[in-house]
Amino acid sequence: MDSINIFKGYGKVNPNHLQDQNPEASHKRRRLIAISALLFLSLVLGVTIGALIHESATESPEPSPSSLASNSAESTIRSVCNVTRFPDACISSLTAVNNPPESDPVSILKLSLRVAIAETSRLSSSLRSVNSGDADAATRDCQDLVEEALSRLNDSAVAIGKGGDLTAEKRGDLQTWIGAAETDQETCVDGLEETKSAVFDKVKAEIDNSMEFTSNALAIVANFESILDKLNLVRH
C-alpha cells in the first residue's frame, strides 16, 4: 500500500510551491515590460528631439525689416544706375551714402546730386590750391568754370530739396542746370588739355570723378520716366 501511495503522489506539484514562485515571476515580467517601455519611450523622444533640432537648424530665419529695406534700396539703386554711362561708379557711390536705406527714386536722385556736388567741390578745392606761379590762363579759366558748375549743381539740389512732385517741368529745369554743369566741366578739361597745362595731371583724378558723377546725375534725370516704369511706380 505504501508503494501505491508513493506512485500516486509522483508527478503531482505542490500547490504551495507554485504559489511561492508565481509572485516572483510576475514581478520579473512587470519589471521587464516597464524597462522595455522606458527604452522605447526614450528612443521615440530622442528621434523627435533630433528631428526638431534639424528642422530648426535648416529653417530659414525670418528677414528683419532693416534687411528688407536694404534689399529694396539696393534693387532701386541698381535700376537707377543702369541708365547711366558709369553704372559701377554710380552703384558704389550711392550705396555708400544711402544710410538709412532709401528706395524712393527721388531720394536716389538727390543722393546722386549730393555725390556730384561733393566731387566737384573737391575738384574746385584742388584747383584753388594750385600755386599762383603754376596757374596759367587755362587753369584760371578752369577754376571759374568749375565754380560755375558747382553753383549749378547746388541750384539743382535746392530745387529738388523743396519737396513736391518731381514734375516734367521740374525735371526739365534740373536737366538744363545739370547739363550746363557738365558742359562747364568739359570746357575746363578741353582748355587744360589744349594748353598742355601742368595742372591737368595733378587734378586728373578729381576731374574724372567730378565729370562721371555729374554725368550720372544728368542721366538719372533724363531717364527718370523710364526708371519709374521699370519700378512700376506712378508718374507725376
N, CA, C and O of each residue as an XYZ file, in Angstrom:
944
protein
N       0.828     -1.215      0.000
C       0.000      0.000      0.000
C       0.853      1.251      0.000
O       0.535      2.265     -0.622
N       1.955      1.129      0.731
C       2.846      2.290      0.760
C       3.393      2.594     -0.614
O       3.533      3.756     -0.996
N       3.711      1.523     -1.373
C       4.261      1.757     -2.713
C       3.232      2.383     -3.621
O       3.559      3.225     -4.457
N       1.968      1.970     -3.456
C       0.903      2.559     -4.275
C       0.756      4.030     -3.957
O       0.603      4.860     -4.853
N       0.801      4.341     -2.698
C       0.674      5.751     -2.309
C       1.817      6.591     -2.864
O       1.659      7.758     -3.223
N       2.966      5.943     -2.916
C       4.129      6.679     -3.450
C       3.908      7.031     -4.898
O       4.134      8.163     -5.326
N       3.442      5.996     -5.679
C       3.199      6.260     -7.114
C       2.074      7.252     -7.332
O       2.107      8.033     -8.282
N       1.093      7.226     -6.472
C       0.003      8.184     -6.608
C       0.482      9.609     -6.395
O      -0.016     10.560     -6.999
N       1.440      9.717     -5.538
C       1.938     11.070     -5.256
C       2.972     11.549     -6.265
O       3.305     12.734     -6.286
N       3.493     10.642     -7.113
C       4.536     11.020     -8.075
C       3.957     11.868     -9.194
O       2.894     11.543     -9.724
N       4.625     12.933     -9.559
C       4.187     13.799    -10.654
C       3.271     14.911    -10.226
O       2.973     15.796    -11.028
N       2.808     14.904     -8.987
C       1.959     15.983     -8.509
C       2.809     17.158     -8.053
O       3.887     16.989     -7.483
N       2.309     18.323     -8.312
C       3.021     19.557     -7.924
C       2.391     20.105     -6.676
O       1.169     20.188     -6.558
N       3.218     20.470     -5.768
C       2.752     21.027     -4.513
C       2.175     22.417     -4.774
O       2.909     23.313     -5.190
N       0.889     22.615     -4.541
C       0.266     23.930     -4.778
C       0.944     25.044     -4.021
O       1.060     26.169     -4.506
N       1.386     24.717     -2.835
C       2.062     25.740     -2.042
C       3.339     26.208     -2.720
O       3.719     27.375     -2.628
N       4.009     25.250     -3.422
C       5.256     25.602     -4.104
C       4.992     26.555     -5.275
O       5.777     27.475     -5.506
N       3.885     26.344     -6.023
C       3.514     27.219     -7.138
C       3.192     28.624     -6.648
O       3.585     29.626     -7.245
N       2.473     28.658     -5.555
C       2.116     29.953     -5.005
C       3.346     30.745     -4.600
O       3.390     31.973     -4.678
N       4.394     29.948     -4.140
C       5.619     30.639     -3.741
C       6.354     31.220     -4.952
O       7.008     32.255     -4.826
N       6.258     30.552     -6.168
C       7.009     31.001     -7.345
C       6.275     32.067     -8.153
O       6.938     32.935     -8.720
N       4.976     32.053     -8.237
C       4.207     32.949     -9.108
C       4.453     34.430     -8.850
O       4.646     35.166     -9.818
N       4.459     34.908     -7.634
C       4.691     36.337     -7.394
C       6.038     36.806     -7.924
O       6.133     37.901     -8.478
N       7.063     36.012     -7.768
C       8.402     36.416     -8.223
C       8.474     36.480     -9.747
O       9.072     37.407    -10.291
N       7.884     35.523    -10.437
C       7.889     35.515    -11.904
C       7.091     36.691    -12.452
O       7.507     37.342    -13.410
N       5.951     36.957    -11.843
C       5.129     38.086    -12.289
C       5.863     39.405    -12.099
O       5.792     40.299    -12.943
N       6.562     39.512    -10.991
C       7.317     40.735    -10.712
C       8.405     40.950    -11.756
O       8.623     42.072    -12.213
N       9.093     39.860    -12.135
C      10.142     39.965    -13.146
C       9.565     40.393    -14.488
O      10.142     41.231    -15.181
N       8.413     39.807    -14.857
C       7.802     40.173    -16.130
C       7.389     41.644    -16.147
O       7.600     42.347    -17.135
N       6.800     42.097    -15.042
C       6.390     43.501    -14.982
C       7.597     44.437    -15.093
O       7.545     45.482    -15.741
N       8.678     44.022    -14.439
C       9.878     44.848    -14.485
C      10.464     44.903    -15.902
O      10.893     45.964    -16.355
N      10.481     43.771    -16.593
C      10.973     43.729    -17.972
C      10.104     44.579    -18.895
O      10.610     45.290    -19.763
N       8.799     44.494    -18.697
C       7.876     45.288    -19.516
C       8.095     46.783    -19.278
O       8.104     47.585    -20.211
N       8.273     47.133    -17.998
C       8.489     48.545    -17.662
C       9.784     49.063    -18.272
O       9.830     50.171    -18.806
N      10.845     48.245    -18.187
C      12.139     48.650    -18.752
C      12.035     48.797    -20.267
O      12.559     49.750    -20.845
N      11.355     47.844    -20.904
C      11.183     47.905    -22.363
C      10.400     49.149    -22.767
O      10.732     49.804    -23.755
N       9.366     49.471    -22.007
C       8.561     50.653    -22.310
C       9.379     51.930    -22.169
O       9.272     52.844    -22.986
N      10.202     51.979    -21.115
C      11.044     53.154    -20.913
C      12.051     53.321    -22.048
O      12.276     54.431    -22.531
N      12.656     52.204    -22.471
C      13.611     52.259    -23.573
C      12.937     52.729    -24.859
O      13.504     53.518    -25.614
N      11.735     52.243    -25.099
C      11.001     52.626    -26.305
C      10.651     54.120    -26.282
O      10.813     54.831    -27.274
N      10.166     54.573    -25.118
C       9.829     55.991    -24.996
C      11.061     56.875    -25.161
O      10.992     57.940    -25.775
N      12.197     56.423    -24.603
C      13.440     57.186    -24.735
C      13.857     57.284    -26.197
O      14.303     58.334    -26.659
N      13.704     56.162    -26.927
C      14.056     56.151    -28.339
C      13.169     57.104    -29.133
O      13.657     57.879    -29.956
N      11.868     57.041    -28.881
C      10.926     57.921    -29.583
C      11.211     59.385    -29.263
O      11.191     60.238    -30.150
N      11.474     59.667    -27.991
C      11.756     61.036    -27.577
C      13.035     61.550    -28.234
O      13.095     62.698    -28.677
N      14.058     60.692    -28.295
C      15.318     61.088    -28.918
C      15.154     61.400    -30.391
O      15.696     62.387    -30.888
N      14.406     60.556    -31.091
C      14.166     60.785    -32.520
C      13.393     62.091    -32.735
O      13.703     62.858    -33.646
N      12.392     62.335    -31.895
C      11.579     63.552    -32.023
C      12.412     64.805    -31.795
O      12.324     65.766    -32.559
N      13.222     64.790    -30.737
C      14.075     65.947    -30.436
C      15.072     66.182    -31.562
O      15.311     67.321    -31.961
N      15.659     65.088    -32.077
C      16.608     65.215    -33.182
C      15.975     65.833    -34.407
O      16.586     66.668    -35.073
N      14.742     65.425    -34.710
C      14.038     65.974    -35.872
C      13.747     67.461    -35.685
O      13.876     68.249    -36.621
N      13.351     67.840    -34.454
C      13.061     69.250    -34.187
C      14.310     70.108    -34.304
O      14.262     71.213    -34.842
N      15.434     69.596    -33.798
C      16.694     70.338    -33.877
C      17.112     70.519    -35.330
O      17.553     71.598    -35.726
N      16.970     69.453    -36.129
C      17.339     69.530    -37.544
C      16.463     70.538    -38.282
O      16.949     71.314    -39.105
N      15.174     70.518    -37.981
C      14.247     71.441    -38.633
C      14.564     72.879    -38.262
O      14.501     73.779    -39.099
N      14.907     73.084    -36.983
C      15.233     74.434    -36.526
C      16.513     74.937    -37.172
O      16.634     76.117    -37.500
N      17.484     74.014    -37.355
C      18.772     74.411    -37.921
C      18.671     74.722    -39.406
O      19.374     75.598    -39.911
N      17.798     74.006    -40.105
C      17.694     74.177    -41.555
C      16.643     75.198    -41.958
O      16.593     75.607    -43.118
N      15.813     75.611    -41.029
C      14.745     76.556    -41.352
C      15.318     77.944    -41.575
O      16.102     78.428    -40.759
N      14.940     78.589    -42.662
C      15.438     79.923    -42.977
C      14.888     80.931    -41.973
O      13.690     80.936    -41.690
N      15.765     81.792    -41.429
C      15.290     82.794    -40.472
C      14.446     83.849    -41.166
O      14.636     84.143    -42.347
N      13.519     84.407    -40.419
C      12.679     85.471    -40.961
C      13.527     86.725    -41.188
O      14.223     87.166    -40.273
N      13.482     87.310    -42.399
C      14.266     88.523    -42.641
C      13.778     89.681    -41.780
O      12.576     89.869    -41.589
N      14.729     90.454    -41.264
C      14.376     91.594    -40.429
C      13.908     92.750    -41.308
O      14.250     92.803    -42.490
N      13.124     93.682    -40.741
C      12.677     94.843    -41.526
C      13.836     95.631    -42.121
O      13.736     96.136    -43.239
N      14.949     95.740    -41.369
C      16.085     96.510    -41.875
C      16.719     95.841    -43.086
O      17.145     96.516    -44.023
N      16.782     94.481    -43.065
C      17.368     93.782    -44.209
C      16.464     93.885    -45.426
O      16.948     93.984    -46.554
N      15.139     93.862    -45.203
C      14.199     94.027    -46.316
C      14.349     95.410    -46.942
O      14.347     95.551    -48.165
N      14.479     96.431    -46.092
C      14.651     97.799    -46.591
C      15.953     97.933    -47.367
O      16.008     98.593    -48.404
N      17.007     97.291    -46.845
C      18.303     97.352    -47.514
C      18.249     96.692    -48.882
O      18.796     97.216    -49.852
N      17.580     95.526    -48.961
C      17.456     94.824    -50.239
C      16.657     95.644    -51.242
O      17.005     95.703    -52.422
N      15.581     96.279    -50.772
C      14.756     97.109    -51.646
C      15.549     98.305    -52.160
O      15.459     98.653    -53.337
N      16.326     98.934    -51.280
C      17.132    100.089    -51.671
C      18.201     99.689    -52.681
O      18.455    100.404    -53.651
N      18.821     98.545    -52.443
C      19.862     98.070    -53.363
C      19.284     97.814    -54.751
O      19.900     98.145    -55.764
N      18.091     97.220    -54.784
C      17.437     96.947    -56.065
C      17.115     98.240    -56.811
O      17.305     98.329    -58.024
N      16.625     99.243    -56.076
C      16.305    100.529    -56.702
C      17.556    101.208    -57.241
O      17.548    101.742    -58.350
N      18.625    101.187    -56.460
C      19.879    101.813    -56.893
C      20.384    101.172    -58.181
O      20.845    101.866    -59.087
N      20.298     99.859    -58.258
C      20.749     99.165    -59.476
C      19.894     99.560    -60.680
O      20.414     99.797    -61.770
N      18.591     99.625    -60.472
C      17.699    100.020    -61.568
C      17.988    101.445    -62.025
O      18.003    101.732    -63.222
N      18.218    102.331    -61.065
C      18.507    103.731    -61.391
C      19.848    103.853    -62.113
O      19.954    104.550    -63.122
N      20.859    103.179    -61.596
C      22.211    103.312    -62.155
C      22.370    102.646    -63.517
O      23.310    102.948    -64.251
N      21.466    101.751    -63.852
C      21.556    101.086    -65.156
C      21.362    102.047    -66.325
O      21.725    101.719    -67.454
N      20.796    103.227    -66.075
C      20.573    104.191    -67.164
C      21.777    105.118    -67.345
O      21.777    105.951    -68.252
N      22.797    104.989    -66.504
C      23.945    105.898    -66.556
C      25.070    105.329    -67.413
O      25.063    104.150    -67.767
N      26.029    106.178    -67.738
C      27.207    105.740    -68.505
C      28.232    105.055    -67.617
O      29.079    104.307    -68.103
N      28.157    105.307    -66.325
C      29.128    104.724    -65.388
C      28.380    104.003    -64.263
O      28.395    104.460    -63.120
N      27.728    102.883    -64.577
C      26.869    102.214    -63.584
C      27.613    101.713    -62.350
O      27.092    101.795    -61.237
N      28.823    101.196    -62.538
C      29.566    100.671    -61.379
C      29.896    101.784    -60.388
O      29.699    101.633    -59.182
N      30.398    102.900    -60.909
C      30.705    104.045    -60.038
C      29.434    104.582    -59.400
O      29.439    105.007    -58.245
N      28.349    104.561    -60.159
C      27.057    105.032    -59.647
C      26.592    104.167    -58.478
O      26.216    104.685    -57.427
N      26.618    102.852    -58.665
C      26.137    101.928    -57.624
C      26.976    102.045    -56.359
O      26.435    102.159    -55.260
N      28.294    102.016    -56.511
C      29.168    102.042    -55.330
C      29.049    103.363    -54.572
O      29.037    103.371    -53.341
N      28.961    104.471    -55.293
C      28.895    105.777    -54.624
C      27.560    105.978    -53.917
O      27.524    106.494    -52.800
N      26.461    105.576    -54.558
C      25.142    105.765    -53.942
C      24.928    104.813    -52.772
O      24.327    105.187    -51.765
N      25.415    103.593    -52.903
C      25.289    102.631    -51.799
C      26.028    103.131    -50.563
O      25.575    102.932    -49.436
N      27.164    103.779    -50.782
C      27.981    104.259    -49.664
C      27.294    105.364    -48.869
O      27.507    105.477    -47.662
N      26.473    106.180    -49.530
C      25.845    107.318    -48.836
C      24.369    107.083    -48.525
O      23.733    107.923    -47.888
N      23.822    105.957    -48.965
C      22.390    105.693    -48.755
C      22.156    105.060    -47.387
O      21.912    103.858    -47.276
N      22.235    105.881    -46.358
C      22.100    105.396    -44.987
C      21.359    106.443    -44.143
O      21.835    107.569    -43.994
N      20.169    106.063    -43.581
C      19.485    104.769    -43.700
C      18.998    104.518    -45.122
O      18.808    105.459    -45.893
N      18.794    103.232    -45.471
C      18.459    102.887    -46.854
C      17.176    103.554    -47.346
O      16.138    103.490    -46.688
N      17.262    104.191    -48.504
C      16.104    104.805    -49.161
C      15.879    104.090    -50.489
O      16.827    103.845    -51.235
N      14.627    103.757    -50.781
C      14.320    103.068    -52.034
C      13.488    103.921    -52.990
O      13.118    103.464    -54.071
N      13.193    105.162    -52.592
C      12.429    106.071    -53.447
C      13.355    106.655    -54.523
O      14.407    107.197    -54.182
N      12.996    106.561    -55.811
C      13.864    107.074    -56.878
C      14.223    108.549    -56.722
O      15.332    108.953    -57.071
N      13.299    109.360    -56.202
C      13.609    110.781    -55.998
C      14.727    110.930    -54.963
O      15.619    111.763    -55.120
N      14.670    110.122    -53.913
C      15.727    110.161    -52.895
C      17.063    109.727    -53.488
O      18.109    110.279    -53.145
N      17.026    108.740    -54.374
C      18.255    108.279    -55.020
C      18.818    109.376    -55.924
O      20.033    109.558    -55.994
N      17.937    110.108    -56.617
C      18.384    111.237    -57.446
C      19.046    112.306    -56.580
O      20.083    112.855    -56.951
N      18.450    112.597    -55.431
C      19.052    113.572    -54.509
C      20.452    113.126    -54.091
O      21.376    113.937    -54.013
N      20.596    111.831    -53.822
C      21.908    111.307    -53.429
C      22.918    111.445    -54.564
O      24.089    111.744    -54.328
N      22.459    111.224    -55.801
C      23.380    111.340    -56.939
C      23.876    112.778    -57.078
O      25.039    113.006    -57.411
N      22.998    113.741    -56.825
C      23.413    115.148    -56.842
C      24.379    115.450    -55.699
O      25.342    116.199    -55.860
N      24.102    114.858    -54.558
C      24.976    115.061    -53.396
C      26.392    114.563    -53.689
O      27.374    115.213    -53.331
N      26.485    113.410    -54.341
C      27.795    112.855    -54.692
C      28.486    113.741    -55.724
O      29.680    114.018    -55.603
N      27.739    114.191    -56.747
C      28.315    115.050    -57.787
C      28.822    116.361    -57.192
O      29.889    116.846    -57.568
N      28.060    116.930    -56.267
C      28.474    118.181    -55.616
C      29.747    117.966    -54.799
O      30.657    118.795    -54.830
N      29.808    116.862    -54.076
C      30.984    116.584    -53.244
C      32.245    116.452    -54.097
O      33.295    116.987    -53.743
N      32.141    115.739    -55.221
C      33.312    115.538    -56.076
C      33.702    116.825    -56.804
O      34.889    117.104    -56.974
N      32.722    117.602    -57.231
C      33.024    118.867    -57.909
C      33.625    119.871    -56.924
O      34.505    120.653    -57.283
N      33.150    119.841    -55.698
C      33.719    120.703    -54.659
C      35.174    120.313    -54.379
O      36.023    121.175    -54.152
N      35.447    119.017    -54.397
C      36.824    118.555    -54.190
C      37.722    119.026    -55.338
O      38.860    119.438    -55.117
N      37.199    118.960    -56.557
C      37.968    119.448    -57.712
C      38.227    120.947    -57.585
O      39.334    121.414    -57.851
N      37.215    121.690    -57.182
C      37.372    123.136    -57.020
C      38.458    123.463    -55.996
O      39.262    124.373    -56.201
N      38.474    122.719    -54.900
C      39.491    122.947    -53.861
C      40.890    122.646    -54.392
O      41.843    123.366    -54.094
N      41.007    121.577    -55.179
C      42.310    121.219    -55.745
C      42.809    122.301    -56.696
O      43.996    122.628    -56.698
N      41.912    122.857    -57.502
C      42.309    123.914    -58.440
C      42.704    125.190    -57.701
O      43.641    125.880    -58.101
N      41.990    125.498    -56.629
C      42.315    126.710    -55.863
C      43.641    126.574    -55.120
O      44.283    127.573    -54.798
N      44.045    125.347    -54.852
C      45.287    125.131    -54.104
C      46.530    125.209    -54.990
O      47.654    125.160    -54.491
N      46.329    125.328    -56.297
C      47.462    125.426    -57.227
C      48.215    126.732    -56.973
O      47.607    127.793    -56.831
N      49.542    126.639    -56.917
C      50.350    127.840    -56.706
C      50.099    128.850    -57.822
O      49.939    128.486    -58.987
N      50.070    130.098    -57.448
C      49.785    131.147    -58.436
C      50.775    131.114    -59.596
O      50.424    131.458    -60.725
N      52.018    130.699    -59.320
C      53.017    130.634    -60.389
C      52.704    129.555    -61.404
O      53.063    129.675    -62.575
N      52.027    128.491    -60.958
C      51.677    127.399    -61.874
C      50.329    127.615    -62.541
O      49.976    126.888    -63.470
N      49.576    128.595    -62.086
C      48.222    128.807    -62.593
C      48.267    129.637    -63.871
O      48.294    130.866    -63.820
N      48.275    128.959    -65.013
C      48.249    129.663    -66.290
C      46.817    130.091    -66.595
O      45.908    129.881    -65.792
N      46.632    130.691    -67.763
C      45.310    131.207    -68.134
C      44.277    130.088    -68.191
O      43.136    130.273    -67.769
N      44.674    128.924    -68.713
C      43.748    127.798    -68.820
C      43.309    127.325    -67.441
O      42.151    126.960    -67.241
N      44.237    127.335    -66.495
C      43.907    126.906    -65.133
C      42.939    127.883    -64.482
O      41.993    127.474    -63.810
N      43.178    129.172    -64.684
C      42.278    130.168    -64.095
C      40.879    130.069    -64.704
O      39.871    130.188    -64.007
N      40.843    129.850    -66.009
C      39.539    129.657    -66.655
C      38.844    128.416    -66.094
O      37.635    128.412    -65.860
N      39.626    127.384    -65.889
C      39.079    126.131    -65.358
C      38.520    126.341    -63.957
O      37.468    125.803    -63.610
N      39.227    127.121    -63.163
C      38.741    127.412    -61.809
C      37.365    128.072    -61.864
O      36.458    127.701    -61.119
N      37.220    129.049    -62.750
C      35.937    129.750    -62.877
C      34.835    128.808    -63.370
O      33.707    128.842    -62.879
N      35.181    127.976    -64.339
C      34.190    127.053    -64.904
C      33.712    126.037    -63.869
O      32.523    125.724    -63.803
N      34.632    125.529    -63.072
C      34.263    124.541    -62.054
C      33.417    125.190    -60.965
O      32.481    124.571    -60.458
N      33.735    126.427    -60.600
C      32.911    127.148    -59.629
C      31.490    127.329    -60.162
O      30.514    127.191    -59.424
N      31.393    127.638    -61.449
C      30.078    127.805    -62.066
C      29.322    126.473    -62.090
O      28.120    126.429    -61.831
N      30.033    125.397    -62.402
C      29.410    124.065    -62.411
C      28.900    123.705    -61.024
O      27.810    123.152    -60.874
N      29.694    124.022    -60.021
C      29.299    123.725    -58.642
C      28.051    124.510    -58.256
O      27.173    123.990    -57.568
N      27.974    125.764    -58.701
C      26.803    126.593    -58.412
C      25.544    126.012    -59.061
O      24.473    126.013    -58.454
N      25.673    125.520    -60.288
C      24.519    124.942    -60.985
C      24.053    123.651    -60.292
O      22.853    123.402    -60.175
N      24.993    122.852    -59.846
C      24.632    121.610    -59.148
C      23.940    121.917    -57.822
O      22.978    121.249    -57.442
N      24.441    122.932    -57.125
C      23.794    123.321    -55.864
C      22.379    123.842    -56.103
O      21.469    123.559    -55.325
N      22.199    124.605    -57.182
C      20.854    125.086    -57.524
C      19.912    123.903    -57.772
O      18.748    123.933    -57.375
N      20.420    122.882    -58.419
C      19.610    121.688    -58.698
C      19.215    120.990    -57.407
O      18.073    120.560    -57.242
N      20.179    120.882    -56.489
C      19.896    120.226    -55.209
C      18.861    121.008    -54.410
O      17.993    120.415    -53.769
N      18.948    122.333    -54.444
C      17.978    123.173    -53.734
C      16.588    122.992    -54.331
O      15.605    122.883    -53.598
N      16.503    122.958    -55.649
C      15.205    122.835    -56.324
C      14.529    121.512    -55.994
O      13.329    121.472    -55.726
N      15.294    120.443    -56.014
C      14.698    119.133    -55.730
C      14.455    118.949    -54.237
O      13.626    118.135    -53.831
N      15.188    119.715    -53.419
C      15.028    119.596    -51.977
C      13.819    120.323    -51.433
O      13.476    120.152    -50.263
N      13.165    121.129    -52.251
C      11.979    121.866    -51.801
C      10.766    120.973    -51.631
O       9.752    121.389    -51.069
N      10.868    119.752    -52.113
C       9.750    118.822    -51.974
C       8.767    118.958    -53.116
O       9.025    119.634    -54.112
N       7.627    118.294    -52.946
C       6.641    118.298    -54.019
C       6.973    117.249    -55.060
O       8.024    116.609    -55.010
N       6.063    117.084    -56.001
C       6.262    116.088    -57.046
C       7.373    116.515    -57.997
O       7.578    117.700    -58.258
N       8.078    115.516    -58.501
C       9.125    115.791    -59.483
C       8.461    115.805    -60.864
O       8.538    114.838    -61.623
N       7.819    116.911    -61.158
C       7.043    117.041    -62.392
C       7.961    117.096    -63.608
O       9.175    117.256    -63.489
N       7.349    116.959    -64.770
C       8.113    117.032    -66.015
C       8.791    118.391    -66.149
O       9.920    118.479    -66.634
N       8.105    119.450    -65.719
C       8.688    120.792    -65.786
C       9.913    120.911    -64.883
O      10.938    121.467    -65.278
N       9.794    120.385    -63.673
C      10.928    120.453    -62.744
C      12.093    119.607    -63.258
O      13.254    120.000    -63.144
N      11.774    118.450    -63.820
C      12.835    117.601    -64.374
C      13.533    118.313    -65.534
O      14.742    118.177    -65.722
N      12.753    119.076    -66.312
C      13.350    119.834    -67.414
C      14.340    120.875    -66.910
O      15.414    121.052    -67.483
N      13.968    121.565    -65.828
C      14.879    122.559    -65.235
C      16.152    121.891    -64.719
O      17.260    122.375    -64.948
N      15.974    120.776    -64.022
C      17.136    120.057    -63.494
C      18.062    119.608    -64.614
O      19.284    119.718    -64.513
N      17.462    119.104    -65.674
C      18.259    118.631    -66.800
C      19.064    119.778    -67.419
O      20.212    119.589    -67.821
N      18.463    120.952    -67.493
C      19.160    122.120    -68.042
C      20.335    122.519    -67.161
O      21.432    122.762    -67.665
N      20.119    122.590    -65.850
C      21.178    123.026    -64.934
C      22.317    122.008    -64.844
O      23.492    122.368    -64.907
N      21.954    120.744    -64.697
C      22.998    119.718    -64.574
C      23.754    119.568    -65.893
O      24.968    119.361    -65.902
N      23.018    119.677    -67.020
C      23.682    119.619    -68.322
C      24.666    120.761    -68.500
O      25.740    120.573    -69.072
N      24.308    121.956    -68.010
C      25.210    123.110    -68.093
C      26.446    122.891    -67.223
O      27.553    123.271    -67.604
N      26.256    122.279    -66.058
C      27.396    121.975    -65.182
C      28.349    121.002    -65.872
O      29.568    121.151    -65.785
N      27.790    120.013    -66.554
C      28.627    119.053    -67.275
C      29.398    119.751    -68.398
O      30.572    119.456    -68.625
N      28.746    120.663    -69.088
C      29.411    121.415    -70.160
C      30.559    122.254    -69.606
O      31.627    122.320    -70.216
N      30.351    122.895    -68.460
C      31.420    123.672    -67.813
C      32.631    122.792    -67.517
O      33.770    123.193    -67.759
N      32.386    121.609    -67.001
C      33.483    120.699    -66.677
C      34.239    120.273    -67.938
O      35.469    120.230    -67.949
N      33.495    119.962    -68.988
C      34.129    119.539    -70.241
C      34.970    120.667    -70.836
O      36.058    120.423    -71.359
N      34.472    121.889    -70.758
C      35.216    123.044    -71.273
C      36.504    123.250    -70.488
O      37.543    123.593    -71.052
N      36.420    123.034    -69.178
C      37.602    123.130    -68.318
C      38.669    122.130    -68.754
O      39.841    122.481    -68.893
N      38.259    120.895    -68.967
C      39.201    119.843    -69.360
C      39.797    120.140    -70.732
O      41.002    119.990    -70.938
N      38.951    120.559    -71.665
C      39.449    120.867    -73.015
C      40.525    121.945    -72.967
O      41.534    121.850    -73.665
N      40.312    122.967    -72.149
C      41.287    124.051    -72.050
C      42.611    123.575    -71.480
O      43.673    123.956    -71.972
N      42.558    122.750    -70.451
C      43.789    122.247    -69.835
C      44.545    121.331    -70.791
O      45.774    121.371    -70.858
N      43.807    120.507    -71.527
C      44.467    119.572    -72.450
C      45.080    120.309    -73.643
O      46.184    119.977    -74.075
N      44.376    121.297    -74.169
C      44.867    122.023    -75.349
C      46.144    122.795    -75.041
O      47.042    122.881    -75.879
N      46.221    123.350    -73.846
C      47.407    124.145    -73.482
C      48.489    123.290    -72.831
O      49.545    123.787    -72.441
N      48.202    121.994    -72.723
C      49.140    121.064    -72.070
C      49.555    121.596    -70.694
O      50.729    121.577    -70.324
N      48.573    122.059    -69.970
C      48.825    122.632    -68.651
C      49.365    121.572    -67.698
O      48.889    120.437    -67.667
N      50.375    121.972    -66.918
C      50.959    121.048    -65.940
C      49.969    120.716    -64.833
O      50.124    119.718    -64.129
N      48.959    121.551    -64.683
C      47.966    121.349    -63.627
C      47.088    120.138    -63.930
O      46.586    119.485    -63.015
N      46.903    119.839    -65.223
C      45.969    118.778    -65.616
C      46.308    117.453    -64.938
O      45.426    116.790    -64.392
N      47.579    117.067    -64.971
C      47.974    115.788    -64.370
C      47.732    115.771    -62.863
O      47.437    114.722    -62.290
N      47.857    116.930    -62.224
C      47.694    116.991    -60.772
C      46.238    116.800    -60.340
O      45.962    116.273    -59.262
N      45.330    117.230    -61.184
C      43.914    117.184    -60.788
C      43.099    116.215    -61.652
O      41.869    116.235    -61.616
N      43.782    115.374    -62.423
C      43.073    114.492    -63.360
C      42.079    113.576    -62.647
O      40.957    113.393    -63.119
N      42.483    113.001    -61.515
C      41.589    112.083    -60.791
C      40.326    112.801    -60.332
O      39.221    112.274    -60.463
N      40.495    114.021    -59.787
C      39.338    114.791    -59.336
C      38.442    115.188    -60.510
O      37.217    115.192    -60.393
N      39.069    115.524    -61.649
C      38.290    115.886    -62.836
C      37.456    114.699    -63.305
O      36.266    114.840    -63.588
N      38.085    113.532    -63.384
C      37.374    112.328    -63.841
C      36.181    112.021    -62.936
O      35.080    111.754    -63.419
N      36.405    112.062    -61.627
C      35.315    111.759    -60.684
C      34.180    112.772    -60.793
O      33.005    112.406    -60.813
N      34.546    114.046    -60.863
C      33.531    115.096    -60.946
C      32.677    114.936    -62.200
O      31.455    115.069    -62.146
N      33.318    114.653    -63.317
C      32.589    114.511    -64.577
C      31.732    113.246    -64.590
O      30.605    113.267    -65.085
N      32.253    112.158    -64.056
C      31.492    110.903    -64.029
C      30.218    111.042    -63.209
O      29.141    110.647    -63.657
N      30.337    111.601    -62.016
C      29.174    111.673    -61.129
C      28.166    112.739    -61.582
O      26.966    112.600    -61.347
N      28.655    113.792    -62.227
C      27.728    114.767    -62.805
C      26.977    114.136    -63.973
O      25.775    114.346    -64.137
N      27.696    113.364    -64.780
C      27.064    112.651    -65.893
C      26.008    111.673    -65.392
O      24.943    111.541    -65.994
N      26.303    110.988    -64.289
C      25.333    110.038    -63.724
C      24.056    110.750    -63.277
O      22.952    110.281    -63.550
N      24.210    111.878    -62.592
C      23.035    112.628    -62.125
C      22.189    113.100    -63.303
O      20.960    113.050    -63.257
N      22.860    113.559    -64.359
C      22.135    114.027    -65.543
C      21.375    112.875    -66.205
O      20.231    113.046    -66.626
N      22.006    111.710    -66.297
C      21.357    110.549    -66.919
C      20.130    110.108    -66.125
O      19.120    109.709    -66.705
N      20.218    110.181    -64.805
C      19.079    109.784    -63.964
C      17.891    110.712    -64.195
O      16.753    110.258    -64.307
N      18.162    112.019    -64.264
C      17.079    112.977    -64.519
C      16.485    112.755    -65.907
O      15.265    112.722    -66.070
N      17.354    112.605    -66.903
C      16.891    112.475    -68.287
C      16.072    111.205    -68.506
O      15.191    111.171    -69.366
N      16.359    110.169    -67.736
C      15.674    108.879    -67.919
C      14.733    108.554    -66.763
O      14.424    107.390    -66.510
N      14.285    109.593    -66.069
C      13.505    109.351    -64.851
C      12.191    108.625    -65.138
O      11.783    107.770    -64.351
N      11.537    108.940    -66.224
C      10.269    108.277    -66.539
C      10.471    106.788    -66.795
O       9.677    105.964    -66.342
N      11.528    106.446    -67.515
C      11.784    105.023    -67.779
C      12.150    104.288    -66.495
O      11.853    103.101    -66.354
N      12.796    104.988    -65.552
C      13.110    104.385    -64.251
C      11.822    104.074    -63.499
O      11.677    102.996    -62.922
N      10.885    105.026    -63.507
C       9.597    104.800    -62.844
C       8.857    103.629    -63.478
O       8.258    102.816    -62.773
N       8.898    103.540    -64.807
C       8.240    102.422    -65.494
C       8.873    101.092    -65.095
O       8.176    100.103    -64.868
N      10.185    101.082    -65.013
C      10.896     99.855    -64.668
C      10.548     99.391    -63.256
O      10.486     98.192    -62.981
N      10.323    100.350    -62.370
C       9.997    100.032    -60.976
C       8.489     99.953    -60.733
O       8.040     99.769    -59.601
N       7.719    100.094    -61.808
C       6.247    100.046    -61.709
C       5.699    101.100    -60.749
O       4.809    100.823    -59.944
N       6.242    102.305    -60.848
C       5.797    103.409    -59.999
C       5.000    104.412    -60.825
O       5.148    104.493    -62.044
N       4.149    105.176    -60.134
C       3.266    106.137    -60.804
C       4.057    107.368    -61.221
O       4.876    107.881    -60.458
N       3.807    107.829    -62.427
C       4.440    109.065    -62.897
C       3.690    110.285    -62.364
O       2.500    110.217    -62.057
N       4.407    111.391    -62.262
C       3.778    112.652    -61.826
C       3.865    113.667    -62.947
O       3.398    114.796    -62.796
